[in-house]
Amino acid sequence: MAYLYPIWLFFAAFFFYSAYIHWREGAQEIRPFTIRERDTPQGDGKVDPMLAEANKQFVGEFNAYLGGMNRLYKSRHRSAAIGYILAGVICLLAMVFMIFMGSAV
C-alpha cells in the first residue's frame, strides 16, 4: 500500500495545477473592438455620416457581445477551477485516510 501515496499526491498536484491554470484563464479578457479611422478612397477626407453612425452602432453592439462573452468565460473558468480544487482536496483526503487506515490495520 505504500506505493499508492505518491500516486494520490501526484493526482492532487495535477488537479491543483489545473485549478491554477483555469483561474488564470478566467482573468484574461478579450479586448474591446475599435474601428480605425482611415482616409476615403477618393482622398478628400469626407466620411459618409450614415456609414460612420452604422460603424458606431456596430462597435457598440459588438463590444456588448464581447463583454457578455468575457463574463461567461470568466464564470466557466472559475467554476472549473473550483471543481479542480475540490478534486485535489479529495485526493489529499484519500491519501490521509489511506495513511490512517493503513496504520490501524
Kinemage of the C-alpha trace (Angstrom):
@kinemage 1
@onewidth
@group {chain A} dominant
@subgroup {mainchain}
@vectorlist {calphas} color= white
{ca met a 1} P 0.000 0.000 0.000
{ca ala a 2} L 2.951 2.338 0.452
{ca tyr a 3} L 3.271 2.823 -3.286
{ca leu a 4} L -0.204 4.431 -3.508
{ca tyr a 5} L 0.654 7.572 -1.502
{ca pro a 6} L 2.785 9.170 -4.236
{ca ile a 7} L 0.061 8.425 -6.779
{ca trp a 8} L -2.537 10.310 -4.717
{ca leu a 9} L -0.057 13.125 -4.210
{ca phe a 10} L 0.637 13.273 -7.956
{ca phe a 11} L -3.074 13.468 -8.785
{ca ala a 12} L -3.612 16.148 -6.141
{ca ala a 13} L -0.761 18.222 -7.599
{ca phe a 14} L -2.173 17.750 -11.104
{ca phe a 15} L -5.642 18.912 -10.028
{ca phe a 16} L -4.281 21.920 -8.131
{ca tyr a 17} L -2.171 22.932 -11.134
{ca ser a 18} L -5.211 22.634 -13.421
{ca ala a 19} L -7.173 24.791 -10.986
{ca tyr a 20} L -4.420 27.416 -11.101
{ca ile a 21} L -4.411 27.423 -14.913
{ca his a 22} L -8.195 27.800 -15.139
{ca trp a 23} L -8.214 30.554 -12.518
{ca arg a 24} L -5.608 32.471 -14.523
{ca glu a 25} L -7.517 31.924 -17.791
{ca gly a 26} L -10.609 33.353 -16.159
{ca ala a 27} L -8.782 36.613 -15.511
{ca gln a 28} L -7.920 37.181 -19.179
{ca glu a 29} L -10.415 39.158 -21.205
{ca ile a 30} L -10.972 39.754 -24.894
{ca arg a 31} L -10.087 43.366 -25.577
{ca pro a 32} L -12.756 45.784 -26.852
{ca phe a 33} L -13.141 46.226 -30.599
{ca thr a 34} L -12.376 49.569 -32.231
{ca ile a 35} L -12.536 50.754 -35.828
{ca arg a 36} L -9.526 52.678 -37.010
{ca glu a 37} L -10.140 55.910 -38.874
{ca arg a 38} L -8.982 55.691 -42.483
{ca asp a 39} L -8.973 58.021 -45.393
{ca thr a 40} L -11.674 57.658 -48.011
{ca pro a 41} L -10.659 56.057 -51.312
{ca gln a 42} L -11.156 59.387 -53.080
{ca gly a 43} L -8.666 61.055 -50.762
{ca asp a 44} L -10.906 64.024 -49.961
{ca gly a 45} L -11.193 63.054 -46.279
{ca lys a 46} L -15.014 63.098 -46.163
{ca val a 47} L -16.709 60.218 -44.375
{ca asp a 48} L -20.304 59.288 -45.083
{ca pro a 49} L -22.258 60.181 -41.900
{ca met a 50} L -24.595 57.188 -42.260
{ca leu a 51} L -21.620 54.846 -42.543
{ca ala a 52} L -19.969 56.438 -39.513
{ca glu a 53} L -23.172 56.015 -37.486
{ca ala a 54} L -23.510 52.380 -38.596
{ca asn a 55} L -19.891 51.780 -37.570
{ca lys a 56} L -20.519 53.266 -34.118
{ca gln a 57} L -23.645 51.168 -33.689
{ca phe a 58} L -21.819 48.001 -34.768
{ca val a 59} L -18.886 48.683 -32.436
{ca gly a 60} L -21.249 49.279 -29.505
{ca glu a 61} L -23.216 46.088 -30.112
{ca phe a 62} L -20.111 44.001 -30.749
{ca asn a 63} L -18.407 45.286 -27.592
{ca ala a 64} L -21.563 44.452 -25.616
{ca tyr a 65} L -21.369 40.924 -27.041
{ca leu a 66} L -17.662 40.683 -26.105
{ca gly a 67} L -18.481 41.874 -22.587
{ca gly a 68} L -21.065 39.110 -22.249
{ca met a 69} L -18.592 36.537 -23.548
{ca asn a 70} L -15.945 37.785 -21.106
{ca arg a 71} L -18.344 37.337 -18.184
{ca leu a 72} L -19.380 33.888 -19.414
{ca tyr a 73} L -15.804 32.665 -19.920
{ca lys a 74} L -14.758 34.039 -16.543
{ca ser a 75} L -17.548 32.191 -14.743
{ca arg a 76} L -16.843 28.969 -16.670
{ca his a 77} L -13.126 29.048 -15.919
{ca arg a 78} L -13.718 29.925 -12.275
{ca ser a 79} L -16.216 27.085 -11.823
{ca ala a 80} L -13.783 24.652 -13.495
{ca ala a 81} L -11.052 25.867 -11.128
{ca ile a 82} L -13.297 25.272 -8.118
{ca gly a 83} L -14.043 21.764 -9.377
{ca tyr a 84} L -10.333 21.030 -9.754
{ca ile a 85} L -9.650 22.372 -6.255
{ca leu a 86} L -12.310 20.048 -4.852
{ca ala a 87} L -10.799 17.116 -6.759
{ca gly a 88} L -7.355 17.961 -5.332
{ca val a 89} L -8.711 18.160 -1.800
{ca ile a 90} L -10.460 14.812 -2.250
{ca cys a 91} L -7.171 13.275 -3.431
{ca leu a 92} L -5.392 14.597 -0.354
{ca leu a 93} L -8.176 13.317 1.913
{ca ala a 94} L -7.980 9.893 0.267
{ca met a 95} L -4.243 9.860 0.891
{ca val a 96} L -4.740 10.832 4.551
{ca phe a 97} L -7.418 8.151 5.003
{ca met a 98} L -5.097 5.566 3.483
{ca ile a 99} L -2.350 6.562 5.903
{ca phe a 100} L -4.610 6.299 8.971
{ca met a 101} L -6.416 3.189 7.804
{ca gly a 102} L -3.118 1.526 6.924
{ca ser a 103} L -1.668 2.224 10.364
{ca ala a 104} L -4.834 0.972 12.093
{ca val a 105} L -4.722 -2.431 10.424
